[in-house]
Amino acid sequence: EIRELAKKAVAYIQKNAPQVADDDTYDDDPDEQPVSYSRYGSLYVDDDPDDDDMTSSSHDDIVLPSNIIVSPVAEERAKSFVEQAMDWNVRGKNDRATDMLRKAFHTNPRLLYDSYSISLATNITGLSADDVRRMFAPSAKQLEKSGMIPKGTLAQTRRLNGIQQFFALIVFLGATSVLIGFFAVPWVDFGWIPVPDSGNVASQLDNLADLDQLNAVGINVNNFNTLGGTLSEFQRLLNRPEVRELESQSGAFGTQGRFIRDGLNGLRSIRAGASGMDVLLYMIGSQDVLRAFFGLGGVIDTILAALDDPMIFNLLASTFLSQLPDLGALGVDVGSLNPDAIRVAINIGLAQLKYTPQAADFLMIIVPIAGSLAFLFALLLYMTSGMMWWILCIGVGLAGFGACAYFYTTAINKVLNIAGTDTIATLQQTGINVSSATQFIGIGFWMSMGGMIAVTIAPFLGLLFAPAKQNT
């Protein structure tokens, strides 16, 4: 019976022992005995599920062995590559052994977490286990391309950690602040300018109508002390239901009724400030100061269109043009004026109110472009993380910040020099206390400036908290 057991043991060892091409005999010395396949047991059956969990906790953005699908054919090929690596190592050809190990790990990446395979690789390469994994691990793109992980897994695993998500949110909010401040909130504000002799407004109105009647229609006389307050009360009056009702009935007047509606809408658009977009259009010479800074474009367009109506033209000629003595001094007969001549004269006057841009003034175009790109990059950061998006955010943030700094230090002074007239000096002559051009900078500019600072700093901090990549 002992003899039969010995024969069965020898047959089992011969069946499971690795085959070496050059040597069909084996040494009976147990210290020199080659490793049998039984030592490969952990290569194909993962008895310790904690291995993958431990790795995933430290490298959440790396594709883990638990995500990899290895076919039985690939397992057999990887097994063969490991055998060949061991064979070449025995022959002293570690360069070929290293190539076989690389093929084995790329064919079955689970071997990177097998103790025997890693031990063999460390003996052949002389590297530590972690260095072996960094050296031989296939990239996530290679795994997806080979079909070991499903399509789309790469995008899912490229996610931000909690701290990076916070800084990506800061970039998103900063870009939103830039765009809202540039397009919707005044960059240049004239509304704070005091109205001269505003203290006499109440007494003057008292002579015209009862203040109680003014309060009844929603007009607050106390707001007449500033330019912005005066315009606000004036537009509140135009938006009264009674005025809206009369406006709706203007259609009975035909063409004149249309001009009345357009004129009222133009008056409602008057403002005492300019958004960043309006400032940009003014600085590149696209709009005159009346349209850009005070919203008088609707009124001007209505007047130009109404000149073709004989009734309105005669009304303007009799009530307005006849009051200009300079025309007579110039030898111009009011009666000989026609709509085209007046239209040309108005356009020439508006052209004189346009800004002549310089090369540096076109830097203002960077602000909306940088804000839009930062908004896009912030969304992309949530979809697919990467150092490139953080760096691009920093770049557009610096560009936008530079454009805002140019406006604060230089452009605002140019903007206030309207048609060769220094606005600050003119206001000082009227007794208004103005010491610096920065007093005219509105809240919209500060929203855009602060947003650009956030877009610049948040990505830098996000890069500091980027997790180290394992398989490079």
Secondary structure as UniProt FT lines:
FT   HELIX           2..16
FT   TURN            21..22
FT   TURN            30..32
FT   HELIX           37..40
FT   HELIX           41..44
FT   HELIX           50..58
FT   TURN            60..61
FT   HELIX           65..67
FT   HELIX           72..90
FT   TURN            91..92
FT   HELIX           94..107
FT   HELIX           109..113
FT   HELIX           115..125
FT   HELIX           129..136
FT   HELIX           140..146
FT   TURN            151..152
FT   HELIX           153..157
FT   HELIX           162..183
FT   STRAND          186..189
FT   TURN            191..192
FT   TURN            196..197
FT   HELIX           198..200
FT   HELIX           201..208
FT   HELIX           211..216
FT   TURN            217..218
FT   HELIX           221..225
FT   HELIX           227..238
FT   HELIX           241..248
FT   HELIX           249..253
FT   HELIX           255..268
FT   STRAND          273..275
FT   HELIX           276..283
FT   TURN            284..285
FT   HELIX           289..294
FT   HELIX           297..306
FT   TURN            307..308
FT   HELIX           310..319
FT   HELIX           321..323
FT   HELIX           325..329
FT   TURN            330..331
FT   HELIX           334..336
FT   HELIX           339..352
FT   HELIX           359..365
FT   HELIX           366..383
FT   HELIX           387..406
FT   HELIX           407..411
FT   HELIX           412..415
FT   STRAND          417..418
FT   TURN            419..420
FT   STRAND          421..422
FT   HELIX           423..429
FT   TURN            430..431
FT   HELIX           437..440
FT   HELIX           443..464
//
